[in-house]
Amino acid sequence: VTLASKLTNPQQPQPRVTCSIPFQPVGDHCIFADYLISGSWEEVREVCVQMKGDLVGFQDANTLADLVQFLKQNDIDTASYWTGANDREAEGLWRWASDQSLVHMNTPLWGDLTTEGQEPMGGKDEDGAAILLEDYYFMHDLNCNESLPLICEKPAEPNTLNTSQEVEQHNRVQDPIQCSERYVDIGGRCLFVNSPSDGTWDEMKAFCELLNGRLAKVDDANLLGAIFDYLLAHDKTEQHIYIGGSDIMEEGKWVWLDGTSITMGTPFWGNEEMEGQEPMGYTIQNCLVLSNGDYFLFHDFGCDNEIGAICEEV
């Protein structure tokens, strides 16, 4: 393991949890990230274990969104980092090191750098997963002997989650919900996937309203993963699909129909042939779609294109 004499000490404003030094609060988690401590997957994991933690896991995919923002805000978004995801015990069966739970495959965690498909692509020679700088911190499988920096995670101090956070965590594992006709439970929301179809964004907005709904608000990374799984399982992958976000009112200010801000960056937004992370369409592409050419990650799109949509019951 390569150790530097000075460790980073990133600061996170308005912490939601209490963490013991040197861990810092990132969302609901306690994180220690240092691009100056590097080694193989096993070596850096041992460092994390000695710190009473483990390599970071994204059992809740929203943790990746929080972490990427944390890296950027603290100017340590300059390297790829090992995560706890691995298939060392059984090829193709990816688990988190910290609790041995299964890793959610495909969108929203895993990226791609080629036209060959979505990661993991390395086969038996690449048994550890890193968040890759070159792919905006989406996950990729790599050879475990590669030397990369670490991100460790440990549980927050007892009794530091507030009531709203506890309710939020409970809701992520809630029982199936009852949905009206046409709508089905996808990731804890009542959604109707109207695809393939052919309407503009405004037309699909009106269509959803006729069904006592609205264009879907996909504000949770786990929900995005559940939608991807549903589209794949039900053979609804042939076209882009409108959802309820736009920057129509103010260029570059992406909001949902209820006016709340859309989370930018990974793991929600995809990229356009490695030219940059979406949104890339500027003033000519003002409506939000799930892109069938990019594993149904977010892309901006022309609002007059006629495609399908996802409605959400309200």
N, C-alpha and C positions, 0 to 999 in steps of 0.2 A: 504494500500500500504506500502510495506517495503522500506524505503529509507536509503541509506548509506550516510555517511558524505562526502565521496570522490567519485565523478563521474569520469568515464573514460573520457579521452580526446584523442581518437584515431586520428592519423594523416594519411592523404591520400596524396601521392605524386602527383605533377602535376595536381592540381584540374582543372576540366573542367567547373565548375560552381562556383559562389560565394555564400556562405551560411552565415547566421547570427549565432553567437555563441549561444548555444553549438553545433549546427548542423555542420556536416562535409560533404564535397563533396564526393559522392560515385557515379561514373559514371556521369549521368546527374541529379542526385537527391541530396537533402540535407537530411542527415540521422543523427539521434541521437540514439545510441545503448548503453545500459548500463545493464550489467548482475547483478548489485547491486540494481536496482530498480525493484521490483517485486510486483505482485498482480494478482487479477482476471482479466479477459478480460476487463470488464467494468472499473475497477479501473485504469488499466494502460492506457486504452484509454483516460480516463479523464485527466491523466497527459499529454498525447500528445496534447489533445485539449487545455489545459491551456497554452501549449507552442506554440500555434497558428499553430499546425499541426494535425496529426492523425496517427494512427497505420499504419505501412508501407504496401503498396500495390504493387502487381506485375502485374499491367495492361500491362506493357511491361515485358515479362518473362526474358529478359536480365538483368533486375534490380536484379533478384535473383542471377545470376552469379556474378555480381559486388559486391553484398552484402556479399556473401559467401567468396569471396576473401578478402574483407575488414575485416570481422570478423577474418579470419586466420592471416592476416598481422598484426593485432593489438592485437593478443593473447586474444581475447574475444570469441573464438569459444569453450566455455566451458559449455554452457547451451543452452537449447531450448528457443525460443523467440516467443511471441505472434505476429501475423500479423493482418491486418485489415479484413481478410476474415471471413465471418460468414454467417450462415443461420438462424439467430434468428427470422427473420420476417416470413419466409416461409420455412418449412422443405425441404431440398434438393435443394433450390434455393440459391446458394452461391453468395454473393455480397461483394464488397470492401466497407469498412466503409467510406472512404474518399469521394467517388463520387457516390456510389450505383451502379456502373457498375458491370456487371456479371463477375464472376471469371471463367477463362478458366479451364475446368475440365480435368482430366487425365494427360497425358504427355504434357509438361515437368515439371509441378509444383508439382504434387502430388506423394507421395511415397508409400511404402508398407513395412510392417514388418512381414507379415504372407503370407501363400499360399492362403488365402481366396480371395484376389483381391486387386485392387488399392484403395487407400484412395480417398474420405472420407468413413469410415466404421462404424462410431459410432452411426448413427441414431439420434433420437431426443434428446438423452442425451449428445451429443457432438456437440455444435453449434458454436464453435470458432476454428480457424485454427492457428496452430503454425508451425514454421520451426523447425524440430525435430533433436536434436543433434545425437540421436541414428540412424538416417537414413540420415546422411550426409546433413542435412538441407533441405530435401524435406518436403513438407507440409503434415500435418496430422490434422484431426479434434480431438478436445479434449473438455472435459467439461469446460465450461467457468469459473467455480469456482476454477479451478486449479490455483495455484500461479506460474507465470512465469515472467521472465524479459520482458522488452519492447524494441521495435525498433520503433521510431517515424520518420515521414517524413513530410517535409513541402516544398512548392514550392521554387525553386531557386530564388535568387534576380533578379529583372527585368533586361533585356538586358545583361545577362551574357552568354547565349548560343551563340556560334559562328555560322557562316554560315553553316559549314559542319554539325554541330549537328542539325540545323534547317532542313536542307535537309534530313538528316537521319530520323528525326521524321516524316517529310512529307511522305517519302517513305514507312513508315510503314502503311500508310492508303491510298496508291496509288490506282488508278483505276485499274480494271482488265487489264492484259497485253495480247497481241496477241502472240500466240505460233504456231510454225510450226507443221506439221502433226506428229502425235504420242504424241507430248508433250501437257501437260495441265498446266494451271495456278494453282499452289499449293503454297499458302503463298507468292505470288508475284514473284515466279520463274517458269520458264518453265521446268517441270520435266516429265520424263517418267518412270513409275514404271514397270520394267520388272520382275515381280514375280507373280506366281511361275515360276522359271526357274532353270537352272543348269549349272553354269560356275564358274571357278576360278576367283579370283580377277583380275588377268592379262587378262583373257578372257573377263570378263565383261568390263574392261577398254577399250579393243580394240573394243568391241561391241558398246559402247557408242560413241567412236570416229567415227565409221562407220555411226552413226546417226547425225553427226555434233555436237556432244556433248562431255561430259566428265562425269566420275563418280561424283555424286552430292557433292557439297560443302555445308554442313549443318552447317553454321557458325552463325546462328541466332536462339535463343531459341524459338522465335515465329514460325519460319519456322519448327522447329522440332515438335512443337505442331500441326501445320497445316498438316504435313506429317502423323502424328499419326492419326489424324481425317480422312484423306483421306484413309489410309490403312484400318481403321475400317469400313468406309462407303462402301468401294468397295471390302470387303471380301478378303483382301490380307494380312492376318496375319498368314499364315501357316508356314513361314520359316524366318530365318534371311535374312537380305538384305544388300548387300555391298553398301558402299558409298565411296567417294574419299579421304579417309585418311589412313595413314600408318606411321609406324616407321621403314620402311624397310631400309632407308639410314643410320639411327643412332638409336640404341636401346634406347627407352624411349623418343625420340624426335618426337612427333606426329605432322605431318604436312599434309596439304591438297596438292593436286596435283600441285597447283601453288606455293608451297613452304611456304605459310603462316602458322603460328602456329595454332594448334587446342586448343581451350579453354578446360582446364582440370576441373574436378570436377562437382559439381551440377550447373545447372540442366541438363547437357548434358550426363554425364556418370552414368551408373547404378552400381549395385553391384552384387557380386557372392555369393548368399546364406549367406549374412551378414558376409562373411569372409574378406571383404574389398571392397573399391570402385575400380571400373575398372579404367585403364587397369590392369589386373592381370596375363596375359599370358606370360609375359617376352619375351624371344627370340623365343618361338615357336608360338606365336600369334602376327602377325605384321600388320594385316589389320583390318580396321574399319568396323563394321557392326552395323545396328540397330537390336537389339536382340528381337526376338518374345517371348522369355521367360522372358523378363524384360520390357515389355510395350514399346518396340522399343527405349529404351535408348541406348547410345553408349556402345559397348563392343569390346574388341580386339578379334580377331578370326584368325584361321589358314588360310593363303592365298590360300591354295590348296583345301579348301572345295568348293564344287559346289553348289551354291545357286543363288538367284536372285540379282538384283541390281537396283539402281535408277540412271538414267542418267539425266543430266542437259544440256539444250541447251546452246551453246556458240556462 
